[in-house]
């Protein structure tokens, strides 16, 4: 089983560590693509400020993000598990697994892949610096990073995933980078609550991210190895999640009343 998750905009800033080595990251064949994108991002971030902010989808109040981007190739790097923050990662708590449940963390190393606009895909232990480059960004002389990764990932990632079940928890922005051919599960988190005496359900970003982090953590700790979408749904039910069939084959709704 492989579990695909998105990155997070919120990140910790590594300190006192060696810079990233692109060839040391998962799927080393992607190193030339990673290096080309890093070079293009540095060039953009060192250029005219207004143009760089616009290209990266940043506001004037986020100018400091450009300073980080300007030194990506020399900045300290740390495991992705420690760099990515945000609701999903707080709920997943990979650093906690590393110290409290090493076996579960080893499973995360084997199965969790973080999709990134700059790095393509990452294992939790892959060392990266602080950066700002989301999927959908267009870099000068390179173009859309999503399109770049769609081409670069098709061979190496397809070979890695092979016939394994893919649990695809990526946000929409990152699904275009690589699409599993088959044996894929998707999850929608539905927040259920009473409104004016009527039971209603809706998708709420905070509940969605937190619940996905919790269910990944639960699967890792349980050592679950589902091979089909049905086995995946059964594994979640065994772990106490309320799971219902979704609208499409291989899709499921996880219904929550509270986090």
C-alpha positions in Angstrom: 0.0 0.0 0.0 1.1 3.5 -0.8 -0.5 6.6 0.9 -0.3 9.8 -1.1 -0.6 13.1 0.9 -0.2 16.7 0.0 2.5 19.0 1.5 1.6 21.9 3.7 2.1 25.6 3.2 3.1 25.9 6.8 6.6 24.6 7.4 9.3 24.7 10.1 12.6 26.3 9.2 15.5 23.8 9.6 18.7 25.1 11.3 22.2 23.8 11.7 22.0 21.1 9.2 23.5 20.3 5.8 21.8 21.5 2.6 19.5 19.3 0.5 21.1 16.7 -1.9 18.5 16.1 -4.6 20.0 12.7 -5.5 19.5 11.5 -2.0 15.7 11.9 -2.1 13.4 9.1 -3.1 13.5 8.2 -6.8 17.0 9.6 -7.5 16.2 9.6 -11.2 14.2 12.8 -10.5 17.3 14.7 -9.4 17.8 16.6 -12.7 14.2 17.7 -12.7 14.5 18.8 -9.0 17.7 20.7 -9.7 16.2 22.5 -12.7 13.1 23.6 -10.7 15.3 24.7 -7.8 17.5 26.8 -10.2 14.4 28.3 -11.8 12.8 29.1 -8.4 16.0 30.8 -7.1 16.2 32.8 -10.3 12.6 33.9 -10.0 12.9 34.8 -6.3 16.0 36.9 -6.9 14.3 38.8 -9.7 11.8 41.7 -9.5 9.8 41.3 -6.3 6.4 42.0 -7.7 6.8 39.5 -10.5 8.0 36.8 -8.1 5.2 37.4 -5.6 2.6 37.2 -8.4 4.1 34.0 -9.9 4.2 32.3 -6.5 0.7 33.4 -5.5 2.1 35.4 -2.5 1.0 38.7 -1.0 3.1 41.7 -0.3 3.1 40.7 3.3 4.8 37.4 2.4 7.9 39.0 0.9 10.1 37.1 3.3 9.2 33.8 1.5 11.3 35.0 -1.4 14.4 35.3 0.9 14.0 31.7 1.8 13.6 30.7 -1.8 16.8 32.6 -2.8 19.0 30.3 -0.8 17.3 26.9 -1.2 20.4 25.2 -2.6 22.5 26.3 0.5 19.9 26.4 3.3 19.8 23.9 6.1 17.6 20.8 5.4 15.7 18.5 7.7 13.5 15.4 7.3 10.2 16.3 5.5 8.5 14.8 8.6 9.9 17.6 10.6 9.5 20.4 8.1 5.9 20.1 7.1 3.4 21.5 9.6 -0.3 22.2 9.3 -3.5 20.4 10.3 -2.9 17.1 8.5 0.7 16.8 9.8 -0.2 17.8 13.3 -2.8 15.0 13.4 -0.4 12.5 11.7 2.5 13.5 14.0 5.3 11.7 12.2 8.0 13.0 14.7 5.9 11.5 17.5 5.7 8.1 15.7 9.5 8.2 15.2 10.1 8.3 18.9 7.1 6.5 20.3 6.4 3.9 17.7 9.5 3.2 15.5 7.8 0.3 13.8 4.9 2.6 12.7 7.4 5.2 11.5 9.2 2.5 9.5 5.9 1.7 7.8 5.5 5.4 7.0 8.9 5.4 5.4 7.8 2.5 3.2 4.3 3.7 2.3 3.8 7.5 2.7 4.7 9.7 -0.2 4.4 13.5 0.1 3.7 15.3 -3.2 5.5 18.6 -3.6 5.5 21.2 -6.3 9.3 21.6 -6.0 10.5 18.1 -5.1 8.0 15.9 -6.9 7.6 13.2 -4.2 9.2 12.7 -0.8 9.6 10.1 1.8 9.1 11.3 5.4 12.9 11.1 6.1 14.0 12.9 2.9 15.8 16.0 4.0 14.5 19.3 2.5 14.9 23.0 3.3 12.1 25.5 3.9 10.7 26.6 0.6 7.6 28.1 -1.1 6.5 26.6 -4.4 3.0 25.1 -4.7 1.6 22.9 -7.4 0.3 25.1 -10.2 3.1 27.6 -10.0 4.6 28.6 -13.4 8.3 29.2 -13.3 10.2 31.2 -15.9 11.8 29.0 -18.7 10.2 26.0 -17.1 6.5 26.5 -17.1 3.9 24.8 -15.0 5.5 22.7 -12.3 2.5 20.4 -12.4 3.1 19.7 -16.1 6.8 19.2 -15.4 6.1 16.6 -12.8 3.4 14.9 -14.8 6.0 14.1 -17.4 8.9 13.3 -15.0 6.9 11.1 -12.6 5.2 8.9 -15.1 8.0 6.4 -15.4 9.8 6.3 -12.0 6.6 6.5 -9.8 4.7 4.1 -11.9 7.5 1.6 -11.5 7.6 2.2 -7.7 3.9 1.9 -7.1 3.5 -1.1 -9.4 0.4 -3.1 -8.5 0.1 -1.8 -4.9 -3.1 -0.2 -3.6 -2.9 3.6 -3.6 -4.7 5.5 -0.9 -4.9 8.9 -2.5 -5.4 11.7 0.0 -3.9 14.5 -2.0 -5.6 17.8 -2.4 -6.9 18.7 -5.9 -3.9 20.9 -6.7 -1.6 17.9 -6.5 -3.6 15.2 -8.2 -2.6 16.4 -11.6 1.1 15.6 -11.0 0.5 11.9 -11.3 -2.6 9.8 -11.6 -2.7 6.1 -10.5 -3.9 3.8 -13.2 -5.9 1.4 -11.0 -6.4 0.0 -7.5 -6.9 3.5 -6.1 -8.9 4.6 -3.0 -10.0 8.2 -2.5 -11.5 9.6 0.8 -13.9 12.4 1.4 -14.4 13.6 4.9 -17.9 14.7 5.7 -18.7 16.7 8.8 -22.1 15.7 10.2 -24.0 18.1 12.4 -27.5 19.2 13.4 -28.6 22.5 11.8 -32.0 23.8 12.9 -33.0 20.3 13.9 -32.0 18.9 10.5 -29.0 16.5 10.2 -26.6 17.9 7.5 -23.3 17.0 6.1 -20.6 19.2 4.5 -17.0 19.2 3.6 -15.0 21.4 6.0 -11.3 21.9 5.3 -10.1 21.6 8.9 -12.1 18.4 9.6 -10.9 17.0 6.2 -7.2 17.5 6.9 -7.3 16.5 10.5 -9.2 13.3 9.9 -7.0 12.3 7.0 -4.0 12.7 9.3 -5.6 10.7 12.0 -6.6 7.8 9.7 -3.1 7.6 8.2 -1.6 7.5 11.7 -4.1 4.8 12.8 -3.3 2.7 9.7 0.4 2.9 10.3 0.1 2.0 14.0 -2.1 -0.9 13.3 0.2 -2.3 10.6 -2.8 -2.5 8.2 -1.9 -3.7 4.7 -5.1 -3.6 2.6 -4.8 -4.7 -1.0 -8.2 -3.7 -2.3 -10.5 -0.7 -1.7 -12.9 -3.0 0.2 -10.1 -4.2 2.5 -9.1 -0.5 3.1 -12.7 0.4 4.1 -12.9 -2.6 6.4 -9.5 -1.7 8.0 -10.8 1.8 8.8 -14.0 0.5 10.3 -12.0 -1.9 12.5 -10.0 1.2 13.7 -13.2 2.9 14.7 -13.9 5.2 11.7 -17.4 5.5 10.3 -17.0 4.7 6.6 -19.6 4.7 3.8 -19.3 4.0 0.1 -18.7 7.1 -2.0 -20.3 8.2 -5.2 -17.6 6.5 -7.5 -15.9 3.1 -7.4 -13.0 3.1 -4.9 -14.2 6.3 -3.2 -15.4 6.4 0.4 -16.9 8.9 2.8 -15.5 9.1 6.3 -18.2 10.7 8.4 -17.2 12.7 11.6 -19.1 14.7 14.1 -16.0 16.1 15.7 -12.2 15.9 15.4 
